[in-house]
Amino acid sequence: GGVTGRLITFEVGEGAVKSTQLLRRADALGARWVAVVSTREPGGAPGAEFLRGVILGGEHGFAPLTEMLLHFAARAEHVERTIGPALRAGSWVLCDRFYDSTEAYQVHGQGADAAAFSVLKGLVGVRPDLTLVLDVSERVAAAREKARGRAPDRYDRLGLGFHARVAEGFRRIAASEPARCVLVDADRDEVVVASEILQIVCERYDLPV
């Protein structure tokens, strides 16, 4: 009760337009009608950012369950310190990745236990009101990753089969919860994708486009 905020999450596989760029455009929301907090996972609070370094740093190869628990530990901190207070204050929270990423990467991608994931998901305490799943074809993903030319993180090094399983995982999640998830074709130009996202959000919440 009393929560007027909304949690809108952006889920992306590899090679999608970086959701932070879309978030900046979606901040147009805030300029017009609502208070917006943009955040990301893993991270979004000091302790969670510390865990992000542990998870993505690559100094250790974790068992799939360990990795899943680390993501949920970071998420618990994020919800407690950042997301929960923002929602209670009536802000709209735009989050770059949330628990669907853990399901796609750890359960579908790495084979972590799905039942354990369900239990952990139930402990989070908030669920997204709307999730935009940015779907990228393998061909476009490969071209974009090559063009980006950044140093590969641990997930990049897991190979093509892994990334195909992750992409398929996101599609399955979107299909299983159509009331919450909208699949967006992110092969297209970033500006087109961003304006479509703004339109989806405006239509969903009856805001003027």
Wavefront OBJ file of the C-alpha trace (Angstrom):
o trace
v 0.000 0.000 0.000
v 0.998 3.583 -0.532
v 3.463 2.804 -3.316
v 2.940 5.181 -6.213
v 6.335 4.552 -7.806
v 6.896 2.143 -10.676
v 9.788 -0.203 -11.323
v 10.601 -0.460 -15.028
v 13.417 -2.833 -15.918
v 15.454 -3.136 -19.103
v 16.794 -6.581 -19.979
v 19.438 -7.095 -22.639
v 21.623 -9.867 -23.951
v 24.986 -9.122 -25.498
v 25.218 -6.636 -28.338
v 22.030 -4.793 -27.502
v 22.162 -1.028 -27.570
v 23.441 -0.226 -24.115
v 20.397 0.235 -21.961
v 21.956 3.161 -20.110
v 21.722 5.180 -23.339
v 18.059 4.261 -23.586
v 17.606 5.199 -19.948
v 18.975 8.663 -20.642
v 16.368 9.111 -23.327
v 13.721 7.631 -21.074
v 14.709 10.258 -18.495
v 12.597 12.446 -20.775
v 9.816 10.865 -18.719
v 11.129 12.572 -15.637
v 11.473 15.919 -17.316
v 7.778 15.824 -18.141
v 5.706 13.936 -15.635
v 7.408 11.910 -12.934
v 10.486 11.780 -10.704
v 12.880 9.232 -12.213
v 15.748 7.325 -10.626
v 18.047 5.502 -13.083
v 20.066 2.622 -11.693
v 21.742 -0.625 -12.735
v 22.535 -4.196 -11.763
v 24.684 -5.634 -10.501
v 25.239 -2.441 -8.514
v 23.095 0.574 -7.771
v 24.157 0.923 -4.110
v 27.664 1.097 -2.563
v 27.745 -2.488 -1.262
v 26.173 -3.781 -4.464
v 28.775 -1.959 -6.590
v 31.487 -3.671 -4.520
v 29.871 -7.046 -5.323
v 29.660 -6.064 -9.010
v 33.463 -5.855 -9.043
v 33.688 -9.322 -7.512
v 31.190 -10.845 -9.959
v 32.480 -9.270 -13.184
v 36.162 -9.012 -12.275
v 37.055 -12.479 -13.473
v 39.626 -13.242 -10.758
v 37.547 -16.275 -9.790
v 35.439 -18.756 -11.692
v 32.350 -19.300 -9.528
v 30.040 -22.304 -9.460
v 26.669 -21.350 -11.020
v 24.905 -21.390 -7.617
v 27.611 -19.177 -6.061
v 27.284 -16.705 -8.879
v 23.512 -16.648 -8.567
v 23.752 -16.031 -4.805
v 26.225 -13.176 -5.364
v 23.811 -11.534 -7.810
v 20.954 -11.872 -5.329
v 23.152 -10.559 -2.500
v 23.919 -7.458 -4.580
v 20.211 -7.196 -5.479
v 19.109 -7.379 -1.815
v 21.408 -4.445 -1.052
v 20.185 -2.544 -4.129
v 16.512 -3.001 -3.210
v 17.095 -2.096 0.441
v 19.182 1.038 -0.183
v 18.049 2.409 -3.546
v 15.003 0.854 -5.218
v 12.733 0.419 -2.175
v 13.186 3.980 -0.832
v 12.714 5.471 -4.334
v 9.471 3.556 -4.932
v 8.138 4.504 -1.501
v 8.901 8.154 -2.301
v 6.790 7.819 -5.455
v 9.664 7.868 -7.946
v 9.779 5.764 -11.088
v 12.842 3.547 -11.064
v 14.420 2.672 -14.415
v 16.767 -0.245 -13.830
v 19.342 -1.543 -16.288
v 18.927 -5.334 -15.665
v 17.110 -7.014 -12.775
v 16.354 -10.610 -11.774
v 15.430 -11.694 -15.307
v 19.119 -11.280 -16.172
v 20.026 -13.732 -13.410
v 17.508 -16.237 -14.785
v 18.757 -15.806 -18.368
v 22.489 -15.837 -17.570
v 22.751 -18.199 -14.606
v 19.798 -20.584 -15.113
v 19.510 -20.703 -18.920
v 23.127 -19.832 -19.694
v 25.099 -21.607 -16.967
v 22.662 -24.267 -15.821
v 22.068 -23.034 -12.246
v 19.123 -24.613 -10.427
v 15.775 -23.135 -11.517
v 14.021 -24.018 -8.245
v 16.709 -22.199 -6.239
v 16.251 -19.190 -8.540
v 12.484 -19.162 -7.856
v 13.035 -19.167 -4.091
v 15.558 -16.302 -4.302
v 13.311 -14.305 -6.632
v 10.537 -14.594 -4.029
v 12.811 -13.016 -1.398
v 13.554 -9.842 -3.394
v 10.502 -7.987 -2.090
v 9.766 -5.981 -5.237
v 8.827 -7.007 -8.740
v 8.984 -4.975 -11.931
v 5.771 -3.320 -13.103
v 7.061 -3.399 -16.675
v 10.045 -5.149 -18.250
v 11.390 -4.210 -21.679
v 13.327 -7.117 -23.161
v 15.645 -5.840 -25.891
v 16.007 -8.669 -28.368
v 19.008 -8.726 -30.703
v 19.703 -11.263 -33.454
v 23.010 -13.160 -33.189
v 24.299 -11.566 -36.392
v 23.752 -8.004 -35.149
v 25.022 -8.852 -31.648
v 28.307 -10.193 -33.067
v 28.806 -7.131 -35.289
v 28.126 -4.702 -32.432
v 30.413 -6.461 -29.981
v 33.206 -6.376 -32.560
v 32.634 -2.674 -33.257
v 32.631 -1.849 -29.554
v 36.181 -3.162 -29.215
v 36.193 -3.055 -25.405
v 38.135 -5.481 -23.225
v 36.078 -8.664 -22.816
v 34.629 -9.333 -19.365
v 34.086 -12.812 -17.974
v 30.717 -13.276 -19.690
v 32.129 -12.291 -23.077
v 34.661 -15.094 -22.758
v 31.993 -17.749 -22.220
v 31.465 -18.070 -25.965
v 28.709 -18.099 -28.571
v 26.764 -21.146 -27.308
v 26.403 -19.471 -23.919
v 25.147 -16.218 -25.445
v 22.638 -18.068 -27.646
v 21.231 -19.774 -24.512
v 21.007 -16.408 -22.732
v 19.147 -14.799 -25.668
v 16.748 -17.752 -25.829
v 16.294 -17.510 -22.049
v 15.212 -13.868 -22.318
v 12.717 -14.777 -25.083
v 11.241 -17.528 -22.920
v 10.919 -15.231 -19.910
v 9.138 -12.620 -22.066
v 6.765 -15.262 -23.483
v 5.994 -16.673 -20.024
v 4.957 -13.298 -18.539
v 3.311 -11.306 -21.347
v 1.467 -8.982 -18.950
v 4.783 -7.722 -17.537
v 7.262 -8.171 -20.395
v 7.402 -6.507 -23.798
v 9.853 -7.890 -26.361
v 11.449 -5.036 -28.331
v 13.319 -5.567 -31.597
v 16.690 -4.002 -30.745
v 18.396 -4.793 -34.061
v 17.165 -1.380 -35.204
v 18.787 1.990 -34.714
v 19.132 3.177 -31.123
v 16.981 6.284 -31.686
v 14.140 4.153 -33.095
v 14.374 1.686 -30.200
v 14.417 4.490 -27.612
v 11.354 6.193 -29.089
v 9.471 2.885 -29.227
v 10.292 2.279 -25.556
v 9.023 5.734 -24.631
v 5.828 5.006 -26.573
v 5.327 1.629 -24.830
v 5.743 3.259 -21.407
v 3.435 6.164 -22.257
v 0.705 3.888 -23.590
v 0.977 1.513 -20.627
v 0.641 4.317 -18.061
v -1.609 6.616 -20.049
v 0.935 9.426 -20.347
v 1.029 11.915 -23.216
v 3.695 10.812 -25.727
l 1 2 3 4 5 6 7 8 9 10 11 12 13 14 15 16 17 18 19 20 21 22 23 24 25 26 27 28 29 30 31 32 33 34 35 36 37 38 39 40 41 42 43 44 45 46 47 48 49 50 51 52 53 54 55 56 57 58 59 60 61 62 63 64 65 66 67 68 69 70 71 72 73 74 75 76 77 78 79 80 81 82 83 84 85 86 87 88 89 90 91 92 93 94 95 96 97 98 99 100 101 102 103 104 105 106 107 108 109 110 111 112 113 114 115 116 117 118 119 120 121 122 123 124 125 126 127 128 129 130 131 132 133 134 135 136 137 138 139 140 141 142 143 144 145 146 147 148 149 150 151 152 153 154 155 156 157 158 159 160 161 162 163 164 165 166 167 168 169 170 171 172 173 174 175 176 177 178 179 180 181 182 183 184 185 186 187 188 189 190 191 192 193 194 195 196 197 198 199 200 201 202 203 204 205 206 207 208 209
